[in-house]
């Protein structure tokens, strides 16, 4: 993983305009895919605005990870817990396929053990707004 976590601006529907409730999240993305990560944040902003969600995603930190080496999911979860993050959103690398038995398939269990929710965006779903809507609906259920 990269150096210290980077703190980021909120992902809210309209830049500069806050909505009612902040939800503390952490973003993890594969190093070398920063442009794709920016697309993830843009997709969240668009879906939040389009569907008039009454919360904003407050990124406590954004952190790249080296995806072609062994990933320590426990470290990800502990980093979130230490920083009082409610939900981690992870952009999986292009090589990930759901159900392939990789570390990403085991992450929900590891994060749950640390009382942190996790949402994984498969790289192939990067531009699919329904994926972001589903994540935001899951978040709605978690915060109510």
N, C-alpha and C positions, 0 to 999 in steps of 0.2 A: 504494500500500500504506500501511498505517497507520504509526504511529510505531515505536518500538523493539519488538522481539519480546517477547511476554509469556511468562514461564516458567510452567509448569503442573504440577499434581500428576500422578502416574502414573495411567494408565488400567489398573487391575488388576481382577480379578474381584470382590473384596470390598474395599470402602473400608477403608483402614487395614491391610490384610493383604497383604503383598508375596508374590509368587511368585518362583520361582527366578531367572530371567534377565531383566534389563532390556534392552529394545531401544530405542535412541534414535531418536525420530521427531520430525518437525515437522508441525504441522497448519496448513493454510491454508484459509481459509473466506471466502466473499463477505461484505463489510461489509454490515450491515443484516440478516444472517441468523444472529445469535448464538444464538438459540433453536434453530435447526436444527443448529448446530454442537454445542450441548450434547446434542442428540439423537444425533448421531454418536458422541460419547464414551460415552453411555449404551448405545448399541447394541453398541459394542465391548466394554464391561464385561460385558454380558449374554452375548454370544457366547463370550467368553473363559471365563466361569464355566461356562456350559452345556456347553462342549466340553473343559473342563479342560486348556487350553493351559498349558504350563510356562514361560511368559514373561509379562512385563507390558510394556505400551507406556509408555515413559518419554518424556513430551512435553518435549523440550528447549525448544521454544517453540511458541506458538500465534499465528498472525498473520492478521489480516483483510486482504483486498485489495479494491480498487475494481474491480468486475467490469464496469462499463459504460465503462471506458476501456481503452486498449491495455495489455496485460499483458506484462511483460518476464520470460519464463520463465527466461532466463539468470540474472537477478537472484535468482529463487526458488532455483535450483539452487546458485548461489554462496553464498547465505545458509546453505543447508543444509550445504554443504561446509565453510565457515568455522566453523560451530558443531558440526562433527563428528557430523552427523546421518546415520544409516544409511538411513533411509526417510522420504520425504515423503508425507503423505496429504492430498489436496486435495479439498475439497468443491466441485464445479463449481457455477456459478450456474444458476438455473432456465432461462436461455436456452440452455444448452449441450445439444447432441445429439451423441452419439458419432458420429464419422465426418463431422462437418459441416465439417471443414477448419479449425477454429478453433485457437487457440493451445494448447488443452488436448489436441488430438490430436497435437501436435508435442512436448509436454512429455516423454514417455518418452525420446525421442532426446536432448534437451537434458540431462536429468538423468543419463542413462547416460554421457554424455560427461564428466560431473563425478563419476562413480563414486558416484552416489546413486540408489537405487531410488525409484520414484514409483508411487503408487496413486491413481487418480482415482475418486471416488464421484460418478456423475451425480446431479443433484438429484432426478430421478425415482426413484432407488433408495434414497433417504434412509431409508425404513422397511423395506427388504427385507433381512432378516437373512442371506440367502444371500450377499449382496454382501460383508458384513463377514466371514463365514466364509471366503469365497474369498480375501479380502485377508489374513486371518490365516494361512491355509494357504500363501499365497505367502511371507509373512514367515517361516514355519517353514522353508521351503525355503532362504530366503536366509541364515538364521542357522545352518544345519547344514552 
